[in-house]
Amino acid sequence: MTPPAGERAPRPVADALARALDRTAGSRAIPGNAVRPLADGPEIFPAIEALIDGAARWIHFENYIVKDDATGTRFADRLLAAAARGVRVRVLYDSLGCRGTGRRFWRRLRSGGVLVRAFHRLNPLRPLRSLRRDHRKYVAADGVRAVTGGFCFGDEWAGDPARGIPPWRDTGVEVCGPAALALEHSFLRVWAAAGGEPLPEQPPAAVDECGDAVVRVVEGIPGRWRMARVTQLLAASAAERIWITEPYLVAPMPETAALASAARDGVDVRLLLPGRTDLPALRAFARVGYRQILKAGVRIWEWQGPMIHAKTAVVDDRWLKVGSSNLNPSSLAANYELDLLVDGRQAAQEAAAWFLRDLSHAVEIVLRPSAVARRLPPAVVPAVAPARASLAGRRDRSLRAVVTLRQVASGARRSIAGAVFFAALGAAALFLALPRVMAWVVAIVSFVLALGAARHILARRRGD
């Protein structure tokens, strides 16, 4: 049936999810890409080195944490060598994430011809602006090839095989094709937001196709909640599985509800979270929230190796999300983030295989031991079987790969209570010992916050 004149023909229902993702992510589906998932620093770092060494015109290097240790120096040397051969090199780092990196490190890069910018230096007069961090991880060459993901540049991500120190578990992805050009434009927008000068060279108007993967570039922008809404949409549309690896889980209620609803509807929802972490307080808060999602049927594993820092999601046999966004309000609402949403069976299946492999180094958290045997489907047993051998001392062999929620939650509650106790005690002692000084401190901090809020209001009014 032909629609009346002046009316648009309805789009097929099959396009509904893709159309919703385009609007939610603030991006479009980009076909014609080659996507190669990369596991851990020993795979990610060589890919980045090859990218830097093969650059002909420019290199864009952006990260939240760049340390001045052996790994950071290794890449600084590479960037300086590229600059020496005439490649335009730009480095964008976050001033908060790199607060422990010495000034000498950045001076060395600048003296070698590298253009270096710090993103949003902390300013007490602009507190709201200071909360917005550049949490993205991105390296690209010439606008045609890029590597992004959850990795940073420090010895933790490289490990030390000679000393038997494994690297942090992380995931990146190498992209070749038109999506790399979209990533390039994303970098230029954040570079400009950080005060970077305009580029004398221009990205190519188009890039040749490299493969058949369809990719959406999801730019996290403060206040937009893009990745949060993408997560809700994928959870609502999932038919078979949602497998998420997340290092810093403090999910807002809408994302928690979306995952719980999918689990109640029979979707296989699994979370792989760190058993040990660089932010123990954040892990304690995450553990306190385990009970709610476990009751809904979501299954939780805790990684038993070093820190797991990957931020990935596999939905059914179609979607793979890899990037820098964490499932917590700071990442979803306040930071600049960068994620790729890959629409492709091959990438999703490869990531699913990695997820099952990671479960072999994890233990499952359950509400009660008696329910474990009934809840473990046969397909999951091979994934957790290797972990059982490392957990000796339990009477029931079928329960060696699990621990009860009570065991982990009790420690989490003690950790939070201890932090609150010492913070409150310290504040009370300071007010008793130095009442006038503390009153002035509170007054000054309140005044600075009020001034910052007023400047933000005036700036928004001028923008309107």
Number of C-alpha atoms within 10 A of each C-alpha: 4 7 9 8 7 6 8 9 11 7 9 7 9 8 10 11 13 14 14 13 23 17 13 21 23 17 15 18 17 19 19 18 22 21 24 14 20 20 19 22 26 14 15 23 22 11 18 22 15 12 19 26 16 13 19 14 15 20 26 23 22 26 23 25 24 24 20 22 14 13 19 19 16 14 18 21 14 16 26 19 16 24 21 14 9 12 22 22 23 22 21 25 25 23 20 20 18 16 13 12 17 11 10 10 16 19 12 14 20 16 10 17 19 23 18 18 20 18 24 19 14 15 12 14 17 18 17 15 18 17 16 21 24 30 27 29 25 27 24 26 26 23 27 24 23 28 26 28 28 28 29 27 23 19 17 19 22 22 20 12 9 7 7 8 12 19 20 21 24 24 27 28 19 21 26 23 26 25 28 26 23 22 27 23 13 15 22 17 11 20 23 12 11 18 12 18 11 10 11 5 9 9 16 11 7 12 19 11 16 17 15 15 23 19 29 23 23 27 24 27 20 20 12 17 19 21 27 24 17 22 23 17 17 21 24 13 13 22 16 15 20 24 21 23 28 21 28 25 21 22 17 13 9 13 20 19 17 16 28 21 19 24 25 14 14 13 21 20 25 23 20 26 27 25 19 16 17 14 10 15 14 16 22 20 18 18 21 19 15 19 16 13 18 18 14 17 21 25 20 22 24 22 24 19 16 18 21 27 25 29 26 28 26 27 26 21 21 15 22 27 27 24 26 29 29 25 22 18 15 16 24 24 19 23 22 21 26 26 26 22 23 25 23 17 15 16 22 22 18 15 25 22 13 13 21 17 15 22 25 20 20 27 23 23 24 24 16 12 15 10 11 19 10 7 12 12 9 8 9 13 14 13 18 24 17 16 20 19 11 12 14 10 8 11 8 8 12 15 19 20 26 22 19 15 20 15 12 16 19 13 14 21 15 12 17 17 12 12 13 12 11 11 12 12 11 12 12 13 12 13 13 11 11 11 13 11 12 15 12 11 12 12 12 12 14 12 13 16 17 15 16 18 17 13 15 16 12 11 11 10 9 8 7 6
